[in-house]
Amino acid sequence: MDEKRLLLYTREKCPLCDKAKVVLEELSSETGISFREIDIYSDDDLIERFGLMIPVLEWKGGIIQYGNIDKYSLLEIFKK
């Protein structure tokens, strides 16, 4: 797994997902940590796993945030 890339699980017509993408784009320019967006509707397992939680942010194999993505909490996580 690429330790410099976050996975962002999203779906269409999701205002929180749109907000999360803006936050992650800002973070990417500040930290160099990129993200890859994955639509949960591309896989039935993802729908079952994340359907009520999106957006979901995964890093280094673990879920680090979901719902309202917070830039400052993420900066603290990245410092570790």
A tleap script that builds the chain and sets N, CA, C and O, in Angstrom:
source leaprc.protein.ff14SB
mol = sequence {
  NMET ASP GLU LYS ARG LEU LEU LEU TYR THR
  ARG GLU LYS CYS PRO LEU CYS ASP LYS ALA
  LYS VAL VAL LEU GLU GLU LEU SER SER GLU
  THR GLY ILE SER PHE ARG GLU ILE ASP ILE
  TYR SER ASP ASP ASP LEU ILE GLU ARG PHE
  GLY LEU MET ILE PRO VAL LEU GLU TRP LYS
  GLY GLY ILE ILE GLN TYR GLY ASN ILE ASP
  LYS TYR SER LEU LEU GLU ILE PHE LYS CLYS
}
set mol.1.N position { 0.837 -1.196 0.000 }
set mol.1.CA position { 0.000 0.000 0.000 }
set mol.1.C position { 0.872 1.246 0.000 }
set mol.1.O position { 1.915 1.293 0.652 }
set mol.2.N position { 0.439 2.227 -0.723 }
set mol.2.CA position { 1.149 3.495 -0.818 }
set mol.2.C position { 0.873 4.315 0.439 }
set mol.2.O position { -0.256 4.744 0.673 }
set mol.3.N position { 1.915 4.530 1.249 }
set mol.3.CA position { 1.730 5.244 2.514 }
set mol.3.C position { 1.502 6.737 2.325 }
set mol.3.O position { 1.124 7.431 3.269 }
set mol.4.N position { 1.727 7.234 1.125 }
set mol.4.CA position { 1.509 8.656 0.846 }
set mol.4.C position { 0.181 8.891 0.131 }
set mol.4.O position { -0.033 9.961 -0.439 }
set mol.5.N position { -0.713 7.899 0.157 }
set mol.5.CA position { -1.993 8.075 -0.517 }
set mol.5.C position { -3.130 7.639 0.407 }
set mol.5.O position { -3.106 6.567 1.010 }
set mol.6.N position { -4.111 8.509 0.485 }
set mol.6.CA position { -5.333 8.209 1.220 }
set mol.6.C position { -6.352 7.617 0.256 }
set mol.6.O position { -6.321 7.907 -0.940 }
set mol.7.N position { -7.238 6.802 0.765 }
set mol.7.CA position { -8.373 6.321 -0.011 }
set mol.7.C position { -9.621 7.012 0.517 }
set mol.7.O position { -9.898 6.985 1.716 }
set mol.8.N position { -10.362 7.624 -0.379 }
set mol.8.CA position { -11.597 8.320 -0.017 }
set mol.8.C position { -12.763 7.580 -0.657 }
set mol.8.O position { -12.919 7.586 -1.878 }
set mol.9.N position { -13.570 6.952 0.168 }
set mol.9.CA position { -14.756 6.243 -0.322 }
set mol.9.C position { -15.915 7.222 -0.360 }
set mol.9.O position { -16.237 7.860 0.643 }
set mol.10.N position { -16.542 7.337 -1.532 }
set mol.10.CA position { -17.594 8.330 -1.750 }
set mol.10.C position { -18.739 7.718 -2.548 }
set mol.10.O position { -18.739 6.530 -2.871 }
set mol.11.N position { -19.704 8.560 -2.850 }
set mol.11.CA position { -20.763 8.219 -3.803 }
set mol.11.C position { -21.228 9.521 -4.442 }
set mol.11.O position { -20.914 10.607 -3.955 }
set mol.12.N position { -21.971 9.408 -5.522 }
set mol.12.CA position { -22.504 10.603 -6.182 }
set mol.12.C position { -23.563 11.265 -5.313 }
set mol.12.O position { -24.185 10.629 -4.462 }
set mol.13.N position { -23.750 12.549 -5.547 }
set mol.13.CA position { -24.768 13.343 -4.839 }
set mol.13.C position { -24.604 13.254 -3.322 }
set mol.13.O position { -25.555 12.990 -2.586 }
set mol.14.N position { -23.378 13.481 -2.887 }
set mol.14.CA position { -23.044 13.416 -1.462 }
set mol.14.C position { -22.340 14.719 -1.076 }
set mol.14.O position { -21.145 14.871 -1.333 }
set mol.15.N position { -23.066 15.661 -0.462 }
set mol.15.CA position { -22.462 16.942 -0.098 }
set mol.15.C position { -21.249 16.800 0.831 }
set mol.15.O position { -20.271 17.532 0.682 }
set mol.16.N position { -21.305 15.871 1.780 }
set mol.16.CA position { -20.151 15.680 2.664 }
set mol.16.C position { -18.943 15.162 1.886 }
set mol.16.O position { -17.804 15.501 2.206 }
set mol.17.N position { -19.191 14.344 0.871 }
set mol.17.CA position { -18.095 13.842 0.024 }
set mol.17.C position { -17.447 14.997 -0.727 }
set mol.17.O position { -16.224 15.063 -0.843 }
set mol.18.N position { -18.273 15.906 -1.235 }
set mol.18.CA position { -17.744 17.074 -1.953 }
set mol.18.C position { -16.885 17.929 -1.028 }
set mol.18.O position { -15.821 18.403 -1.425 }
set mol.19.N position { -17.347 18.124 0.202 }
set mol.19.CA position { -16.568 18.886 1.179 }
set mol.19.C position { -15.261 18.172 1.493 }
set mol.19.O position { -14.213 18.807 1.604 }
set mol.20.N position { -15.326 16.855 1.634 }
set mol.20.CA position { -14.123 16.067 1.949 }
set mol.20.C position { -13.080 16.217 0.844 }
set mol.20.O position { -11.888 16.332 1.128 }
set mol.21.N position { -13.519 16.215 -0.404 }
set mol.21.CA position { -12.577 16.348 -1.522 }
set mol.21.C position { -11.865 17.695 -1.478 }
set mol.21.O position { -10.668 17.770 -1.759 }
set mol.22.N position { -12.579 18.750 -1.133 }
set mol.22.CA position { -11.958 20.074 -1.021 }
set mol.22.C position { -10.900 20.057 0.083 }
set mol.22.O position { -9.793 20.561 -0.107 }
set mol.23.N position { -11.239 19.482 1.227 }
set mol.23.CA position { -10.296 19.394 2.349 }
set mol.23.C position { -9.058 18.597 1.933 }
set mol.23.O position { -7.930 19.001 2.216 }
set mol.24.N position { -9.274 17.473 1.265 }
set mol.24.CA position { -8.143 16.623 0.879 }
set mol.24.C position { -7.278 17.267 -0.201 }
set mol.24.O position { -6.067 17.049 -0.234 }
set mol.25.N position { -7.880 18.046 -1.071 }
set mol.25.CA position { -7.077 18.772 -2.065 }
set mol.25.C position { -6.196 19.809 -1.381 }
set mol.25.O position { -5.040 19.988 -1.766 }
set mol.26.N position { -6.729 20.493 -0.370 }
set mol.26.CA position { -5.928 21.454 0.400 }
set mol.26.C position { -4.789 20.732 1.114 }
set mol.26.O position { -3.644 21.181 1.084 }
set mol.27.N position { -5.112 19.619 1.752 }
set mol.27.CA position { -4.095 18.854 2.476 }
set mol.27.C position { -3.015 18.337 1.542 }
set mol.27.O position { -1.834 18.332 1.890 }
set mol.28.N position { -3.417 17.906 0.372 }
set mol.28.CA position { -2.456 17.378 -0.585 }
set mol.28.C position { -1.431 18.435 -0.965 }
set mol.28.O position { -0.240 18.139 -1.068 }
set mol.29.N position { -1.887 19.668 -1.174 }
set mol.29.CA position { -0.952 20.731 -1.544 }
set mol.29.C position { -0.054 21.111 -0.368 }
set mol.29.O position { 1.071 21.567 -0.574 }
set mol.30.N position { -0.540 20.928 0.863 }
set mol.30.CA position { 0.252 21.285 2.047 }
set mol.30.C position { 1.201 20.180 2.483 }
set mol.30.O position { 2.293 20.462 2.977 }
set mol.31.N position { 0.795 18.915 2.307 }
set mol.31.CA position { 1.562 17.801 2.870 }
set mol.31.C position { 2.189 16.886 1.823 }
set mol.31.O position { 3.116 16.137 2.131 }
set mol.32.N position { 1.697 16.939 0.602 }
set mol.32.CA position { 2.183 16.014 -0.432 }
set mol.32.C position { 1.504 14.661 -0.383 }
set mol.32.O position { 1.826 13.773 -1.172 }
set mol.33.N position { 0.565 14.495 0.539 }
set mol.33.CA position { -0.167 13.228 0.642 }
set mol.33.C position { -1.376 13.305 -0.290 }
set mol.33.O position { -2.265 14.137 -0.105 }
set mol.34.N position { -1.395 12.440 -1.275 }
set mol.34.CA position { -2.474 12.470 -2.262 }
set mol.34.C position { -3.620 11.562 -1.824 }
set mol.34.O position { -3.524 10.848 -0.825 }
set mol.35.N position { -4.697 11.608 -2.590 }
set mol.35.CA position { -5.821 10.716 -2.293 }
set mol.35.C position { -6.377 10.157 -3.579 }
set mol.35.O position { -6.253 10.749 -4.651 }
set mol.36.N position { -6.992 9.001 -3.443 }
set mol.36.CA position { -7.673 8.364 -4.562 }
set mol.36.C position { -9.121 8.179 -4.151 }
set mol.36.O position { -9.411 7.672 -3.067 }
set mol.37.N position { -10.017 8.590 -5.017 }
set mol.37.CA position { -11.451 8.499 -4.744 }
set mol.37.C position { -11.991 7.180 -5.281 }
set mol.37.O position { -11.696 6.793 -6.412 }
set mol.38.N position { -12.782 6.496 -4.464 }
set mol.38.CA position { -13.398 5.244 -4.857 }
set mol.38.C position { -14.898 5.357 -4.612 }
set mol.38.O position { -15.330 5.594 -3.484 }
set mol.39.N position { -15.685 5.189 -5.661 }
set mol.39.CA position { -17.147 5.225 -5.550 }
set mol.39.C position { -17.617 3.896 -4.962 }
set mol.39.O position { -17.346 2.834 -5.523 }
set mol.40.N position { -18.322 3.956 -3.833 }
set mol.40.CA position { -18.744 2.708 -3.192 }
set mol.40.C position { -19.709 1.919 -4.061 }
set mol.40.O position { -19.868 0.713 -3.868 }
set mol.41.N position { -20.358 2.583 -5.017 }
set mol.41.CA position { -21.292 1.869 -5.884 }
set mol.41.C position { -20.586 1.060 -6.968 }
set mol.41.O position { -21.237 0.432 -7.803 }
set mol.42.N position { -19.247 1.076 -6.955 }
set mol.42.CA position { -18.488 0.253 -7.892 }
set mol.42.C position { -18.338 -1.175 -7.385 }
set mol.42.O position { -17.856 -2.041 -8.116 }
set mol.43.N position { -18.746 -1.436 -6.134 }
set mol.43.CA position { -18.531 -2.754 -5.533 }
set mol.43.C position { -19.582 -2.988 -4.438 }
set mol.43.O position { -19.717 -2.180 -3.519 }
set mol.44.N position { -20.313 -4.082 -4.542 }
set mol.44.CA position { -21.355 -4.383 -3.549 }
set mol.44.C position { -20.794 -4.482 -2.129 }
set mol.44.O position { -21.458 -4.081 -1.173 }
set mol.45.N position { -19.586 -5.010 -1.988 }
set mol.45.CA position { -18.977 -5.112 -0.658 }
set mol.45.C position { -18.736 -3.738 -0.048 }
set mol.45.O position { -18.894 -3.548 1.158 }
set mol.46.N position { -18.351 -2.780 -0.892 }
set mol.46.CA position { -18.124 -1.424 -0.391 }
set mol.46.C position { -19.433 -0.772 0.038 }
set mol.46.O position { -19.470 -0.046 1.031 }
set mol.47.N position { -20.495 -1.026 -0.700 }
set mol.47.CA position { -21.811 -0.483 -0.315 }
set mol.47.C position { -22.204 -1.027 1.052 }
set mol.47.O position { -22.658 -0.284 1.921 }
set mol.48.N position { -22.026 -2.326 1.230 }
set mol.48.CA position { -22.388 -2.955 2.499 }
set mol.48.C position { -21.515 -2.436 3.642 }
set mol.48.O position { -21.997 -2.220 4.754 }
set mol.49.N position { -20.245 -2.241 3.360 }
set mol.49.CA position { -19.295 -1.834 4.385 }
set mol.49.C position { -19.429 -0.361 4.777 }
set mol.49.O position { -19.356 -0.019 5.957 }
set mol.50.N position { -19.627 0.513 3.778 }
set mol.50.CA position { -19.559 1.952 4.032 }
set mol.50.C position { -20.841 2.719 3.724 }
set mol.50.O position { -20.847 3.945 3.826 }
set mol.51.N position { -21.913 2.048 3.357 }
set mol.51.CA position { -23.122 2.708 2.884 }
set mol.51.C position { -23.627 3.858 3.722 }
set mol.51.O position { -24.050 4.875 3.173 }
set mol.52.N position { -23.596 3.731 5.033 }
set mol.52.CA position { -24.134 4.777 5.906 }
set mol.52.C position { -23.058 5.683 6.495 }
set mol.52.O position { -23.366 6.610 7.244 }
set mol.53.N position { -21.795 5.418 6.159 }
set mol.53.CA position { -20.693 6.142 6.795 }
set mol.53.C position { -20.047 7.194 5.902 }
set mol.53.O position { -19.310 8.044 6.402 }
set mol.54.N position { -20.298 7.163 4.615 }
set mol.54.CA position { -19.499 7.967 3.695 }
set mol.54.C position { -19.634 9.464 3.931 }
set mol.54.O position { -20.675 9.925 4.399 }
set mol.55.N position { -18.606 10.220 3.616 }
set mol.55.CA position { -17.334 9.763 3.091 }
set mol.55.C position { -16.509 9.044 4.158 }
set mol.55.O position { -16.608 9.346 5.347 }
set mol.56.N position { -15.704 8.101 3.716 }
set mol.56.CA position { -14.829 7.344 4.605 }
set mol.56.C position { -13.399 7.531 4.105 }
set mol.56.O position { -13.120 7.432 2.910 }
set mol.57.N position { -12.517 7.800 5.034 }
set mol.57.CA position { -11.122 8.036 4.694 }
set mol.57.C position { -10.262 6.931 5.297 }
set mol.57.O position { -10.269 6.707 6.508 }
set mol.58.N position { -9.520 6.244 4.425 }
set mol.58.CA position { -8.651 5.151 4.846 }
set mol.58.C position { -7.204 5.540 4.585 }
set mol.58.O position { -6.879 6.127 3.552 }
set mol.59.N position { -6.336 5.202 5.544 }
set mol.59.CA position { -4.905 5.473 5.398 }
set mol.59.C position { -4.120 4.382 6.090 }
set mol.59.O position { -4.415 4.022 7.230 }
set mol.60.N position { -3.132 3.863 5.411 }
set mol.60.CA position { -2.288 2.795 5.949 }
set mol.60.C position { -3.122 1.600 6.384 }
set mol.60.O position { -2.810 0.949 7.381 }
set mol.61.N position { -4.183 1.311 5.636 }
set mol.61.CA position { -4.999 0.129 5.902 }
set mol.61.C position { -6.056 0.278 6.974 }
set mol.61.O position { -6.752 -0.690 7.283 }
set mol.62.N position { -6.201 1.471 7.557 }
set mol.62.CA position { -7.203 1.668 8.604 }
set mol.62.C position { -8.081 2.876 8.325 }
set mol.62.O position { -7.667 3.819 7.649 }
set mol.63.N position { -9.297 2.835 8.853 }
set mol.63.CA position { -10.226 3.958 8.723 }
set mol.63.C position { -9.794 5.025 9.725 }
set mol.63.O position { -9.711 4.761 10.924 }
set mol.64.N position { -9.516 6.239 9.226 }
set mol.64.CA position { -9.075 7.294 10.138 }
set mol.64.C position { -10.141 8.361 10.374 }
set mol.64.O position { -10.118 9.045 11.397 }
set mol.65.N position { -11.075 8.506 9.435 }
set mol.65.CA position { -12.203 9.429 9.629 }
set mol.65.C position { -13.347 9.009 8.723 }
set mol.65.O position { -13.152 8.354 7.699 }
set mol.66.N position { -14.540 9.404 9.130 }
set mol.66.CA position { -15.705 9.243 8.256 }
set mol.66.C position { -16.724 10.310 8.612 }
set mol.66.O position { -16.675 10.916 9.683 }
set mol.67.N position { -17.650 10.525 7.681 }
set mol.67.CA position { -18.649 11.575 7.889 }
set mol.67.C position { -18.056 12.934 7.578 }
set mol.67.O position { -17.666 13.198 6.440 }
set mol.68.N position { -17.984 13.784 8.562 }
set mol.68.CA position { -17.440 15.134 8.377 }
set mol.68.C position { -15.917 15.072 8.511 }
set mol.68.O position { -15.399 14.895 9.613 }
set mol.69.N position { -15.210 15.214 7.408 }
set mol.69.CA position { -13.752 15.100 7.389 }
set mol.69.C position { -13.137 16.409 7.898 }
set mol.69.O position { -13.440 17.490 7.392 }
set mol.70.N position { -12.267 16.288 8.909 }
set mol.70.CA position { -11.691 17.457 9.575 }
set mol.70.C position { -10.208 17.593 9.239 }
set mol.70.O position { -9.404 16.719 9.562 }
set mol.71.N position { -9.865 18.679 8.601 }
set mol.71.CA position { -8.493 18.934 8.146 }
set mol.71.C position { -7.491 18.944 9.299 }
set mol.71.O position { -6.417 18.355 9.181 }
set mol.72.N position { -7.817 19.590 10.390 }
set mol.72.CA position { -6.851 19.771 11.474 }
set mol.72.C position { -6.598 18.462 12.217 }
set mol.72.O position { -5.476 18.210 12.657 }
set mol.73.N position { -7.613 17.640 12.359 }
set mol.73.CA position { -7.411 16.310 12.950 }
set mol.73.C position { -6.517 15.464 12.050 }
set mol.73.O position { -5.664 14.719 12.532 }
set mol.74.N position { -6.719 15.586 10.749 }
set mol.74.CA position { -5.882 14.831 9.810 }
set mol.74.C position { -4.430 15.283 9.884 }
set mol.74.O position { -3.525 14.450 9.840 }
set mol.75.N position { -4.195 16.578 9.994 }
set mol.75.CA position { -2.821 17.068 10.121 }
set mol.75.C position { -2.137 16.464 11.338 }
set mol.75.O position { -0.955 16.123 11.283 }
set mol.76.N position { -2.870 16.331 12.433 }
set mol.76.CA position { -2.313 15.708 13.646 }
set mol.76.C position { -1.984 14.235 13.392 }
set mol.76.O position { -0.939 13.748 13.824 }
set mol.77.N position { -2.860 13.538 12.703 }
set mol.77.CA position { -2.625 12.123 12.382 }
set mol.77.C position { -1.384 11.980 11.505 }
set mol.77.O position { -0.590 11.061 11.706 }
set mol.78.N position { -1.211 12.864 10.550 }
set mol.78.CA position { -0.084 12.765 9.615 }
set mol.78.C position { 1.251 13.060 10.302 }
set mol.78.O position { 2.298 12.620 9.826 }
set mol.79.N position { 1.227 13.793 11.408 }
set mol.79.CA position { 2.459 14.099 12.129 }
set mol.79.C position { 3.021 12.874 12.852 }
set mol.79.O position { 4.206 12.826 13.182 }
set mol.80.N position { 2.165 11.895 13.092 }
set mol.80.CA position { 2.581 10.704 13.856 }
set mol.80.C position { 3.436 9.787 13.027 }
set mol.80.O position { 3.871 8.743 13.512 }
savepdb mol mol.pdb
quit
